[in-house]
Amino acid sequence: MTHVPKQSKIPSISTLTDHLWLPYTQMKTSPSPIMAKKTQGSHIYLEDGTRLIDGIASWWTACHGYNHPVILEAAQHQLTAMPHIMLGGIVHQPALQLSTELSALLGHDLNHVFFSDSGSVSVEVAMKMAFQYWLNKKQSRHHILSFKGGYHGDTLYTMSICDPEEGMHTLFKGIVPQQPILDLPVTAEQRKNFDVFLEQNHTSIAAIVVEPLVQGAGGMIFYSAETLHYLYKTAQKYALLLICDEVFTGFGRTGSMFAFQQAEIIPDIITLSKALTGGTMGLAATIARTPIYEAFLSDQPEHALMHGPTFMGNPLACACALASLSLFATQPRLEEVRNIGQQMQEHLSACTKLACVKNVRVMGAIGVVELYTIPDMAALKKELLSHFVWIRPFRNIVYITPAFTISSEDVAILCSSIYQTLQKLYS
Ligand SMILES: *Cc1c(COP(=O)(O)O)cnc(C)c1O
């Protein structure tokens, strides 16, 4: 096992970012980013040779670790043969095979795969499918129902279904369309409100969209499979489409291949992205059940799904996704998720003793330490980095979602770094 090098200072690159506009970043005041040079497994190597242990697998994408040889080989092979070709009127083996394999993995009649290039767009496509599904049935339904605490992307229409407080509704008031956003139906009272709302409004609602079991970017909020099942039953009662946004939860993260599978439900539409290519390329998919697909079949051209991202079904990305699926088929990924979860449970529970900690929770390979508040985010990030770990707390949440292939030594270091950081800064 290699050891963490003993550098004392983290390099900064302030002058290099004059032209690069970073996400969610106040470019005037934010501290300089660090500069990555290469990756391997669960490690990020910086320009000066410093090695960081990655606790979040690059926004939850690199589920097999970075630079997995099987994915690299598939990518190299595809790169030489055909890095890209349009999907309009012409198809190729990687997209055909990936759509077939995704359908088989999802089961039921989730048989129809529409590719795009990011999670947000896959949700946009899902919503468009839902609206047009009703239009094709001569019904005009103008709303999508979603839940507080949810996150579904950053494009304008997905913004409208994100949590109204944490999302950008206030900032973009009057620009982002108004949608019904309810409490997740967890308690008896919330269930009653949900049911009453649907009873009164279901004819104007095209679909319900939900992140199954875990609301990720909205705060790593966990809820039960029973609640998801209730939600599904209620959607069925009012004949509403159910969209499960599995962009975060898909591909093993919650302990099952897909989170919806723990609740014995069949979503009408599923969105996938983040870990789809094993963290190698941008790719997303919107998968519909057969009755949804059939609503678009007609002699009238305008009943077709009117969408088509230029790079949809990019062969290189599809080849990476196929390699990633082959790893899920041949490697004990779900067992690794279980082990990581157990280890995080053991190690992170120490944090409950700290006065600043409100709650510690683990589901699958997601470990969350929720604080009452994080008074100085920059200081927290800096302190974590001094342990040579890459962890990105947000709001009042410190979480880890490592690669499933991470070593138990590295999980232990991630957990103890969080504990030591919180103890040093907040007690
Ligand atoms: C990240 C995320 C998205 C948006 O995906 P992008 O690829 O960033 O556009 C949508 N839904 C969920 C649940 C996500 O976690």
The ligand as an SDF file (V2000), in Angstrom:
LIG
                    3D

 15 15  0  0  0  0  0  0  0  0999 V2000
  -26.8440   15.3350  -10.9170 C   0  0  0  0  0  0  0  0  0  0  0  0
  -28.2800   15.1000  -11.0420 C   0  0  0  0  0  0  0  0  0  0  0  0
  -29.0080   15.6040  -12.1420 C   0  0  0  0  0  0  0  0  0  0  0  0
  -28.3680   16.4810  -13.1900 C   0  0  0  0  0  0  0  0  0  0  0  0
  -27.3950   15.8130  -13.9040 O   0  0  0  0  0  0  0  0  0  0  0  0
  -26.3420   16.6630  -14.7770 P   0  0  0  0  0  0  0  0  0  0  0  0
  -25.5580   15.6160  -15.4990 O   0  0  0  0  0  0  0  0  0  0  0  0
  -25.5140   17.4300  -13.8010 O   0  0  0  0  0  0  0  0  0  0  0  0
  -27.1110   17.5410  -15.6780 O   0  0  0  0  0  0  0  0  0  0  0  0
  -30.3390   15.2910  -12.2230 C   0  0  0  0  0  0  0  0  0  0  0  0
  -30.9470   14.5340  -11.2990 N   0  0  0  0  0  0  0  0  0  0  0  0
  -30.2950   14.0350  -10.2410 C   0  0  0  0  0  0  0  0  0  0  0  0
  -31.0100   13.1720   -9.2600 C   0  0  0  0  0  0  0  0  0  0  0  0
  -28.9340   14.3100  -10.0580 C   0  0  0  0  0  0  0  0  0  0  0  0
  -28.2860   13.8430   -8.9930 O   0  0  0  0  0  0  0  0  0  0  0  0
  1  2  1  0
  2  3  1  0
  2 14  2  0
  3  4  1  0
  3 10  2  0
  4  5  1  0
  5  6  1  0
  6  7  2  0
  6  8  1  0
  6  9  1  0
 10 11  1  0
 11 12  2  0
 12 13  1  0
 12 14  1  0
 14 15  1  0
M  END
$$$$
